[in-house]
Every structure is written in C-alpha cells, then in structure tokens.
C-alpha cells in the first residue's frame, strides 16, 4: 500500500523506528485485531491500536456505559452514559483516526458466536472482566489457531500472557473457572483506575509486536505487577501435556458457556 503525506506524518514516529519502518507500518495498517470487551482494558487497547493505525479493529461488548465505568474506562465520556459501549468506543476511534475501520458487535461473546466472530481477525485481545469469558476466549482461540492476549486486573494488581499456537494457553496455567461466588467482583473489591491503563497498553503493545514481528512476545510467560510497590515480575510457563484443550489428549473439543461469576480476583501464581 502507498501512504499519503498525511499518513506518513501521522505514523512518522513508527516509520522512524528501525525495527518498524514503512514495511512495519504497512503490516499494522493491514492488521485486523478483535478486542473483546470495551471496558477498563479494552479502552486503552482500542485507543492505542487506533492511534497506531491498525487497519481493522473489531469490538464486541453487550453492555452500556455506566457512570461507575468512567473511573477507568477512558474511551467513554460522561455524555456516553447509557450508550452501548461499542458505539461509544467506535465514535472515539473515528475521531482519533479516520483511517481505521471499526466493526462493532453489540452482543456478548458466547459459544454460539465465538468462532464466527474471531475467524476474520489476526489477533484477539481479552479485555473482559470475568472468568467464563476468559476461558471461552482461550478455548475458541486455541481450537481456531488464533493468537491472543490475556489480561486480568483487580485492586492494585494486573497480569497478562500471550498465546500463539504451540505455546502455553490460559488453561495450561489455570485449569478451569472457579466455582460461582468463590471470588469477589470488581464492584466488591475495587480496582485502581490507572491499573487498567497500565495493563491495557501492554496488551496493545503485544498486538502491535505480533503484527510487525518485532521483539519477543509474552508467550510461555506470565507478567504480573503490583502498583503499590511498582514491582513487575515475569514467571516462566510452559505448555502442559495434560491441558484439556491444547494438551496431547484434549478433552475439550467444543466451546462451553460457563456460569458468569463476575470479575476475577488475582489468579494464583
């Protein structure tokens, strides 16, 4: 593709990077990223992907903007309260970068629609706030051979890992969702708003690294941080031969809708 003068100016700081350049920006502009959830994590993810010039951004979310969302879901404004989050997010992306095509799905991701939705995207970002959908995203991406970024936040902590076919998946680390009611929700435990931005930008960076082929992804690694101490640590992981979805003898061959149990606490290390 040929960039216009305006586009060269807009993406000049990428083009100046030796590891990115014009070829890398072209890969970004041809890229298709699906963001599942237009909330705390999905907000910074979508904004940074749009600013970077990702050609197509899909956003799926079945919720509307609530006043309590505005403390961390920075893509939504006060005037957007009661508006579908996907519409609010699309409006901001269009204002930020008209180059980007935004596809919205005003619905929940389920076992019925997951494969059909993710099939057209290069990379999937888990910006959800509950275990059932996180496991659904993992299983759908593993079975469909789609790379994705997992992210989870609560209180002052965040964690993320990236999956590509052949690496450790989410179920390799955490076998199954916890029982309903076993963990508090975000509304019960709280979350520092800026934590969403810290983790969401990491997920956006992983997506851009995947599209351009630059650097090392967080595959076979779990990155976690505590904002109280600003300590980051990376735990080495590996694919489990006994994983129920990506192991040597998988028992999960179709998607499952688990009971919704609210936002996750901190996943054990």
HELIX and SHEET records of a PDB file:
HELIX    1   1 UNK A    5  UNK A   10  1                                   6    
HELIX    2   2 UNK A   12  UNK A   15  1                                   4    
HELIX    3   3 UNK A   21  UNK A   30  1                                  10    
HELIX    4   4 UNK A   40  UNK A   52  1                                  13    
HELIX    5   5 UNK A   67  UNK A   71  5                                   5    
HELIX    6   6 UNK A   78  UNK A   80  5                                   3    
HELIX    7   7 UNK A   85  UNK A   96  1                                  12    
HELIX    8   8 UNK A  114  UNK A  118  1                                   5    
HELIX    9   9 UNK A  131  UNK A  144  1                                  14    
HELIX   10  10 UNK A  170  UNK A  173  1                                   4    
HELIX   11  11 UNK A  186  UNK A  189  1                                   4    
HELIX   12  12 UNK A  193  UNK A  212  1                                  20    
SHEET    1   A 8 UNK A 101  UNK A 105  0                                        
SHEET    2   A 8 UNK A  56  UNK A  60  1                                        
SHEET    3   A 8 UNK A  32  UNK A  36  1                                        
SHEET    4   A 8 UNK A 123  UNK A 126  1                                        
SHEET    5   A 8 UNK A 147  UNK A 154  1                                        
SHEET    6   A 8 UNK A 157  UNK A 163 -1                                        
SHEET    7   A 8 UNK A 221  UNK A 226 -1                                        
SHEET    8   A 8 UNK A 231  UNK A 236 -1                                        
END                                                                             
